[in-house]
């Protein structure tokens, strides 16, 4: 029976694997939690006018306003009274 040899250069330790993964994600500016939050809150960038700032999504703005209104309502009736 043939045995498979593992090349020592390919065999990675847990710390080395973690370091490689962290480096990979840091080298990719298109993924990450910050990018996710920006994509949820802002409209997609126009590829032909990349210098223009991104606008807020109307649905996101409405949701934030409703949450702020609910927090103010809760605060008024439960904390102030």
ABEGO torsion letter per residue (X at the ends): XBBBBBBAAABBBAAAAAAAAAAAAAABAABEAAAAAAAAABBBBBAABAABBBBBBAAAAAAAAAAAAAAAAAAAAAAAX
